[in-house]
Amino acid sequence: MSTKLTSLRIILAFSLLSVLVSCGGSKRAVTTSTKARQIADYAKNYINTPYRYGGKTRQGMDCSGLIYQSFLHHKKLLPRTTKELSKYGRKIKLKHVRVGDLLFFKTSKKLFGDINHVGLVVKSNGHGIQFIHSTTSRGVIITSLQEQYWFDAFKLARRVL
């Protein structure tokens, strides 16, 4: 009987140890993903905020102002303009995009290749990518990258976390 009890104690000890090791080993990935989710969720508070060039408040904001404020609220200081943001962080392939990443677009034919718009990924799964951004016509909204206009205007993605 004591052999069975000893065996049971050993099994329980190894089970507990494996749970503790697996939780500790994944802590960093969970923290990064949690912060990205918190930033994306915070950005959603600005939905329906009107567009204002150079703005970064609830009275009005532009696309880079939305990104700047959302990251700043979570103690991450990013460049203020879309052009500067498009050079910040690590360039990633669209298929690797996840919540918290930035998407960059060229929406004007007049700019000769310059990126002039940025959005923050709020959802990324096998069904597509959704991003939050501030548009001149509708203010802060969430849009699907599957919409033809945005898919065609897409230029690059960057990870800043």
C-alpha positions in Angstrom: 0.0 0.0 0.0 2.8 2.5 0.7 4.3 1.8 -2.7 1.0 2.9 -4.3 0.9 6.0 -2.1 4.5 6.8 -3.0 3.8 6.3 -6.7 0.8 8.6 -6.5 2.8 11.3 -4.7 5.5 11.1 -7.4 2.9 11.4 -10.2 1.2 14.4 -8.5 4.5 16.1 -7.9 5.5 15.7 -11.6 2.1 16.9 -12.7 2.3 20.0 -10.5 5.9 20.7 -11.7 5.0 20.4 -15.4 2.1 22.8 -14.9 4.3 25.4 -13.1 7.1 25.0 -15.7 4.7 25.4 -18.7 3.1 28.5 -17.2 6.4 30.2 -16.5 7.8 29.3 -19.9 5.0 31.0 -21.8 4.7 34.1 -19.6 6.6 36.4 -22.0 4.5 35.5 -25.0 1.2 36.0 -23.1 2.4 39.4 -21.8 3.2 40.7 -25.2 0.0 39.4 -26.7 -2.0 40.8 -23.7 -0.4 44.2 -24.2 -1.2 44.2 -27.9 -4.8 43.2 -27.1 -5.1 46.0 -24.5 -3.8 48.6 -27.0 -6.2 47.4 -29.7 -9.1 47.4 -27.2 -8.2 50.9 -26.0 -8.1 52.2 -29.6 -11.7 51.0 -30.0 -12.7 53.7 -27.4 -12.1 56.2 -30.2 -14.6 54.7 -32.7 -16.8 57.5 -34.2 -14.3 60.2 -33.2 -14.3 62.7 -36.1 -11.2 63.1 -38.3 -9.0 66.1 -37.7 -5.6 66.6 -39.4 -2.9 66.6 -36.8 -5.5 65.7 -34.1 -5.0 63.3 -31.2 -8.0 63.9 -29.0 -11.6 62.8 -28.8 -12.5 66.1 -30.4 -10.8 64.9 -33.6 -7.8 62.8 -34.7 -5.9 61.7 -37.7 -4.7 58.1 -38.4 -1.3 58.5 -36.8 -2.8 60.4 -33.8 -5.0 57.3 -33.1 -1.9 55.1 -33.1 0.2 57.5 -31.1 -2.5 57.9 -28.4 -3.4 54.2 -28.2 0.2 53.2 -27.6 1.1 56.1 -25.4 -1.8 55.2 -23.1 0.0 51.9 -22.5 3.4 53.6 -21.9 4.8 52.9 -25.4 6.1 56.1 -27.1 5.9 55.9 -30.9 6.8 58.4 -33.6 3.9 60.8 -34.3 3.6 60.9 -38.1 2.7 58.1 -40.5 5.9 58.5 -42.4 8.0 58.1 -39.3 5.9 55.2 -38.1 6.4 53.4 -41.4 10.1 53.1 -40.6 9.7 52.1 -36.9 9.7 48.5 -35.7 10.2 45.3 -37.7 8.8 44.8 -41.1 6.6 41.7 -41.3 4.8 39.7 -44.0 1.0 40.2 -44.2 0.5 36.5 -43.4 2.3 36.9 -40.1 0.2 40.0 -39.0 -1.4 39.8 -35.5 -3.3 42.1 -33.2 -1.2 45.1 -32.3 0.7 45.3 -35.6 0.5 48.4 -37.8 -0.6 48.4 -41.5 0.5 51.1 -43.9 -1.2 52.3 -47.0 -0.8 54.6 -50.0 -4.2 56.2 -50.5 -3.2 59.1 -52.8 -1.9 58.9 -56.3 -0.4 62.4 -55.9 2.3 61.2 -53.4 4.5 59.3 -55.8 4.9 56.2 -53.7 4.8 57.7 -50.2 2.9 56.0 -47.5 0.2 58.3 -46.1 -2.1 56.2 -44.0 -1.8 53.8 -41.0 -4.1 51.4 -39.2 -3.8 49.2 -36.1 -4.7 45.5 -36.4 -7.6 44.7 -34.0 -8.4 41.2 -35.3 -6.4 38.7 -37.3 -7.5 35.1 -38.0 -8.1 32.7 -40.8 -11.1 34.8 -41.9 -9.1 38.0 -42.5 -7.6 41.1 -40.9 -9.5 43.9 -39.4 -7.9 47.2 -38.5 -8.9 50.4 -36.8 -8.0 53.8 -38.4 -9.2 57.3 -38.8 -10.5 58.2 -42.2 -11.2 61.7 -43.6 -14.7 60.8 -44.5 -15.9 58.7 -41.5 -13.5 59.4 -38.6 -12.3 56.4 -36.5 -13.7 53.1 -37.8 -12.8 49.4 -38.0 -12.3 48.1 -41.6 -11.6 44.8 -43.1 -8.4 44.4 -45.2 -10.5 42.3 -47.5 -12.2 45.4 -48.8 -10.8 45.9 -52.3 -9.9 49.6 -51.8 -7.8 48.9 -48.7 -6.3 45.6 -50.0 -5.1 47.5 -53.2 -3.7 50.4 -51.1 -1.8 48.2 -48.7 2.0 48.7 -48.8 3.5 47.1 -45.7 3.1 45.8 -42.1 5.3 46.5 -39.1 5.5 45.0 -35.6 6.3 47.5 -32.9 5.8 45.3 -29.8 
